[in-house]
Amino acid sequence: MGVIVEFGLVHLIDPRLAGLVAESRAFYARRVAGRGPSDLEELRAIRVNAPAPAPSDPPAVVEVVRTAGRSVPVRIHLPASGEVTGVFLEIHGGGFYSGSAARSDVRNRNLADALGLAVVSVDYRLAPEHPWPAAPDDCETAALWLADHAGHRFGTTQLSIGGFSAGATLAMTTLLRLRARGIPAYGSAVLQFGTYDLSAQTPAGRLIADEYFLDAYAGSVEDRTHPDLSPIYADLTGLPPALIVVGAEDILLEDNLAMAVRLSAAGVDVDLRIYPASPHGFTGHATSMARAAMNDIESWLHRHLQLPFTSRSSARISR
């Protein structure tokens, strides 16, 4: 006799979020949806016209870290309390061809102060000037540096990694590279709405097959199913517990569902959180849904990094 499995999107959404849907729909009804550049000329115009990143207070410490014969610039936020209880390696988004670590300063400062973390953000090289494997090389360099130096530099070896959009993809490829080296330094990963099939061969990947960032990042690579480009095709065994955050109206929803299933099938502890009435990039928007997601991320990190409770963290992550 067969087993009947009921599986629907509604069952994956926390009922407590229902009260936030109306506000989110009103917010996005007023907000013009963004569109990525269609060629290099448009990309350059977007870069030129992009506003300056919002500053954090206190500002990040900027330095160049070196390991294994490579170097990469990073931005470091230390908690205002002065006591570091864990380290989070943050990888910014931007389609692999835009964005910067500085654009994450405010959110990284908030995370550092909320949980007592040192947050290290990677300023990896951007496509198409520096196509694959430049970005994952830079992220791997920062990850290796932390694996070697976090204990001495920050007084803790409790490490986590994460990113949003392209940054989530790069976080996955970084974990796969570290596993190949036999370095299990990172005990958890927070993946916000990543893109995991850059080959456009899966049903989820075909939804973004015409996006310029695919050609900009992959360059002249013939086989885009290479796991370092498209981690959906990787052997995912042996990776640390992962939190996957994605909006129900994100074009990458199916890609994230597929990654969650493949991670689970590989024996990885996966916590999949889907937020209703939320498009791609929603955690960076000024909505109650975004705040709920960020609170969930902080709560999850608190548990998986085994952080001590402080008055600030207790107030922010109580549920």
Secondary structure by P-SEA (a helix, b strand, c coil): cbbbbbbccccccccccccaaaaaaaaaaacccccccccaaaaaaaaaacccccccccbbbbbbbbcccbbbbbbbbccccccccccccccccccccccccccaaaaaaaaaaacccbbbbbbcccccccccaaaaaaaaaaaaaaaacccccccccccccccccaaaaaaaaaaaaaaaaccccccbbbbcccccccccccccccccccccccccccccccccccccccccccccccccbbbbbbbccccaaaaaaaaaaaaaaaccbbbbbbbccccccccccccaaaaaaaaaaaaaaaaaacccccaaaaacccc
